[in-house]
Amino acid sequence: MSVPYYPWTVWIWAAFDPILILVSVYLGWTASQFGKVVIAAIIGFAVAVLASWALSSLGLPWPAPIGHDLPTFFPVRAVGALLWAVLGFTARRLVRPHA
């Protein structure tokens, strides 16, 4: 049995999961210290994976589905969650420098 091949266009959807973006950016925005950004990324990752799994289980179309016969791309999702949380944290510091 050979290892399945997925093009990069399939991989990138895991980092652009809408729920991953919304939760990670929001929690990154609300983080008061940079260390909390990692926690925001972990929570964003977990919520996005559970939501993607639930939507895929219901048979609803989703840009980054998760299933027993579908790729999960956990490393891509984890790095994506961290980058989105850092983006939210940085955006808040630019908009409200002393908040």
CYANA upper distance limits for C-alpha pairs under 8 A (distance plus 0.5 A):
  6 TYR  CA     10 VAL  CA      6.75
  6 TYR  CA     11 TRP  CA      7.69
  7 PRO  CA     11 TRP  CA      7.33
  8 TRP  CA     12 ILE  CA      6.58
  9 THR  CA     13 TRP  CA      7.30
 10 VAL  CA     14 ALA  CA      7.96
 11 TRP  CA     15 ALA  CA      8.05
 11 TRP  CA     73 PHE  CA      7.33
 11 TRP  CA     76 VAL  CA      7.62
 12 ILE  CA     16 PHE  CA      7.05
 12 ILE  CA     76 VAL  CA      8.13
 13 TRP  CA     17 ASP  CA      6.67
 13 TRP  CA     63 PRO  CA      6.73
 13 TRP  CA     64 ALA  CA      6.10
 14 ALA  CA     63 PRO  CA      8.27
 14 ALA  CA     64 ALA  CA      5.74
 14 ALA  CA     72 THR  CA      8.41
 14 ALA  CA     73 PHE  CA      6.99
 14 ALA  CA     76 VAL  CA      6.76
 14 ALA  CA     77 ARG  CA      5.97
 14 ALA  CA     80 GLY  CA      8.37
 15 ALA  CA     20 LEU  CA      8.02
 15 ALA  CA     76 VAL  CA      6.40
 15 ALA  CA     77 ARG  CA      5.56
 15 ALA  CA     79 VAL  CA      8.13
 15 ALA  CA     80 GLY  CA      5.16
 15 ALA  CA     81 ALA  CA      7.70
 16 PHE  CA     20 LEU  CA      7.68
 16 PHE  CA     21 ILE  CA      7.16
 16 PHE  CA     80 GLY  CA      8.00
 17 ASP  CA     21 ILE  CA      6.78
 17 ASP  CA     48 ALA  CA      7.85
 17 ASP  CA     63 PRO  CA      7.07
 17 ASP  CA     64 ALA  CA      6.51
 18 PRO  CA     22 LEU  CA      6.68
 19 ILE  CA     23 VAL  CA      6.51
 19 ILE  CA     44 GLY  CA      8.35
 19 ILE  CA     47 VAL  CA      8.07
 19 ILE  CA     48 ALA  CA      5.82
 19 ILE  CA     51 ALA  CA      8.06
 20 LEU  CA     24 SER  CA      6.37
 20 LEU  CA     44 GLY  CA      6.00
 20 LEU  CA     45 PHE  CA      6.68
 20 LEU  CA     47 VAL  CA      7.78
 20 LEU  CA     48 ALA  CA      5.34
 20 LEU  CA     77 ARG  CA      8.38
 20 LEU  CA     80 GLY  CA      8.49
 20 LEU  CA     81 ALA  CA      6.76
 21 ILE  CA     25 VAL  CA      6.32
 21 ILE  CA     44 GLY  CA      8.26
 21 ILE  CA     81 ALA  CA      7.54
 21 ILE  CA     84 TRP  CA      6.62
 22 LEU  CA     26 TYR  CA      6.49
 23 VAL  CA     27 LEU  CA      6.53
 23 VAL  CA     43 ILE  CA      8.34
 23 VAL  CA     44 GLY  CA      5.56
 23 VAL  CA     47 VAL  CA      8.15
 23 VAL  CA     48 ALA  CA      8.38
 24 SER  CA     28 GLY  CA      6.34
 24 SER  CA     40 ALA  CA      6.44
 24 SER  CA     41 ALA  CA      6.11
 24 SER  CA     43 ILE  CA      8.00
 24 SER  CA     44 GLY  CA      5.17
 24 SER  CA     45 PHE  CA      8.14
 24 SER  CA     81 ALA  CA      6.28
 24 SER  CA     82 LEU  CA      7.97
 24 SER  CA     84 TRP  CA      6.12
 24 SER  CA     85 ALA  CA      5.16
 24 SER  CA     88 GLY  CA      7.94
 25 VAL  CA     29 TRP  CA      6.43
 25 VAL  CA     84 TRP  CA      5.85
 25 VAL  CA     85 ALA  CA      5.30
 25 VAL  CA     86 VAL  CA      8.14
 25 VAL  CA     87 LEU  CA      7.15
 25 VAL  CA     88 GLY  CA      4.89
 25 VAL  CA     89 PHE  CA      7.98
 26 TYR  CA     30 THR  CA      6.84
 26 TYR  CA     85 ALA  CA      8.04
 26 TYR  CA     88 GLY  CA      6.97
 27 LEU  CA     31 ALA  CA      6.64
 27 LEU  CA     37 VAL  CA      8.05
 27 LEU  CA     40 ALA  CA      5.69
 27 LEU  CA     41 ALA  CA      8.37
 27 LEU  CA     44 GLY  CA      8.25
 27 LEU  CA     85 ALA  CA      7.18
 27 LEU  CA     88 GLY  CA      7.96
 28 GLY  CA     36 LYS  CA      8.23
 28 GLY  CA     37 VAL  CA      5.93
 28 GLY  CA     40 ALA  CA      6.30
 28 GLY  CA     41 ALA  CA      8.11
 28 GLY  CA     84 TRP  CA      8.06
 28 GLY  CA     85 ALA  CA      4.71
 28 GLY  CA     86 VAL  CA      6.62
 28 GLY  CA     87 LEU  CA      7.75
 28 GLY  CA     88 GLY  CA      5.15
 28 GLY  CA     89 PHE  CA      5.07
 29 TRP  CA     85 ALA  CA      7.81
 29 TRP  CA     88 GLY  CA      4.95
 29 TRP  CA     89 PHE  CA      5.06
 29 TRP  CA     90 THR  CA      8.16
 29 TRP  CA     91 ALA  CA      7.65
 29 TRP  CA     92 ARG  CA      6.08
 30 THR  CA     89 PHE  CA      7.78
 31 ALA  CA     36 LYS  CA      6.13
 31 ALA  CA     37 VAL  CA      6.70
 31 ALA  CA     40 ALA  CA      8.05
 31 ALA  CA     89 PHE  CA      7.07
 32 SER  CA     36 LYS  CA      7.62
 33 GLN  CA     37 VAL  CA      7.83
 34 PHE  CA     38 VAL  CA      8.34
 34 PHE  CA     89 PHE  CA      7.98
 35 GLY  CA     39 ILE  CA      8.03
 36 LYS  CA     40 ALA  CA      6.71
 37 VAL  CA     41 ALA  CA      6.63
 37 VAL  CA     82 LEU  CA      7.86
 37 VAL  CA     85 ALA  CA      6.37
 37 VAL  CA     86 VAL  CA      6.85
 37 VAL  CA     89 PHE  CA      7.66
 38 VAL  CA     42 ILE  CA      6.78
 38 VAL  CA     82 LEU  CA      7.06
 38 VAL  CA     85 ALA  CA      8.23
 39 ILE  CA     43 ILE  CA      6.70
 40 ALA  CA     44 GLY  CA      6.50
 40 ALA  CA     82 LEU  CA      8.34
 40 ALA  CA     85 ALA  CA      6.83
 41 ALA  CA     45 PHE  CA      6.47
 41 ALA  CA     78 ALA  CA      7.78
 41 ALA  CA     81 ALA  CA      5.34
 41 ALA  CA     82 LEU  CA      5.25
 41 ALA  CA     84 TRP  CA      8.19
 41 ALA  CA     85 ALA  CA      6.19
 42 ILE  CA     46 ALA  CA      6.67
 42 ILE  CA     78 ALA  CA      7.87
 42 ILE  CA     81 ALA  CA      7.78
 42 ILE  CA     82 LEU  CA      8.23
 43 ILE  CA     47 VAL  CA      6.57
 44 GLY  CA     48 ALA  CA      6.51
 44 GLY  CA     81 ALA  CA      6.61
 45 PHE  CA     49 VAL  CA      6.62
 45 PHE  CA     77 ARG  CA      6.98
 45 PHE  CA     78 ALA  CA      6.44
 45 PHE  CA     81 ALA  CA      6.25
 46 ALA  CA     50 LEU  CA      6.68
 47 VAL  CA     51 ALA  CA      6.49
 48 ALA  CA     52 SER  CA      6.40
 49 VAL  CA     53 TRP  CA      6.51
 49 VAL  CA     66 ILE  CA      8.01
 50 LEU  CA     54 ALA  CA      6.59
 51 ALA  CA     55 LEU  CA      6.57
 52 SER  CA     56 SER  CA      6.45
 52 SER  CA     62 TRP  CA      7.72
 52 SER  CA     64 ALA  CA      7.37
 52 SER  CA     65 PRO  CA      6.02
 52 SER  CA     66 ILE  CA      6.40
 53 TRP  CA     57 SER  CA      6.49
 53 TRP  CA     65 PRO  CA      7.11
 53 TRP  CA     66 ILE  CA      5.45
 53 TRP  CA     67 GLY  CA      6.98
 54 ALA  CA     58 LEU  CA      6.84
 55 LEU  CA     59 GLY  CA      6.96
 55 LEU  CA     60 LEU  CA      5.98
 55 LEU  CA     61 PRO  CA      7.99
 55 LEU  CA     62 TRP  CA      7.59
 55 LEU  CA     65 PRO  CA      8.10
 56 SER  CA     60 LEU  CA      6.22
 56 SER  CA     61 PRO  CA      7.46
 56 SER  CA     62 TRP  CA      7.45
 56 SER  CA     65 PRO  CA      6.00
 56 SER  CA     66 ILE  CA      6.56
 56 SER  CA     67 GLY  CA      7.13
 57 SER  CA     67 GLY  CA      7.73
 61 PRO  CA     65 PRO  CA      8.15
 65 PRO  CA     70 LEU  CA      7.70
 65 PRO  CA     72 THR  CA      8.19
 66 ILE  CA     70 LEU  CA      6.28
 66 ILE  CA     71 PRO  CA      7.11
 66 ILE  CA     72 THR  CA      6.09
 67 GLY  CA     71 PRO  CA      7.86
 67 GLY  CA     72 THR  CA      8.06
 73 PHE  CA     77 ARG  CA      6.77
 74 PHE  CA     78 ALA  CA      6.51
 75 PRO  CA     79 VAL  CA      6.70
 76 VAL  CA     80 GLY  CA      6.43
 77 ARG  CA     81 ALA  CA      6.49
 78 ALA  CA     82 LEU  CA      6.83
 79 VAL  CA     83 LEU  CA      6.70
 80 GLY  CA     84 TRP  CA      6.59
 81 ALA  CA     85 ALA  CA      6.57
 82 LEU  CA     86 VAL  CA      6.65
 83 LEU  CA     87 LEU  CA      6.61
 84 TRP  CA     88 GLY  CA      6.75
 85 ALA  CA     89 PHE  CA      6.67
 86 VAL  CA     90 THR  CA      6.50
 87 LEU  CA     91 ALA  CA      6.46
 88 GLY  CA     92 ARG  CA      6.80
 89 PHE  CA     93 ARG  CA      6.98
 90 THR  CA     94 LEU  CA      6.79
 91 ALA  CA     95 VAL  CA      6.64
 92 ARG  CA     96 ARG  CA      6.19
 92 ARG  CA     97 PRO  CA      7.88
 93 ARG  CA     97 PRO  CA      5.22
 93 ARG  CA     98 HIS  CA      7.91
 93 ARG  CA     99 ALA  CA      8.12
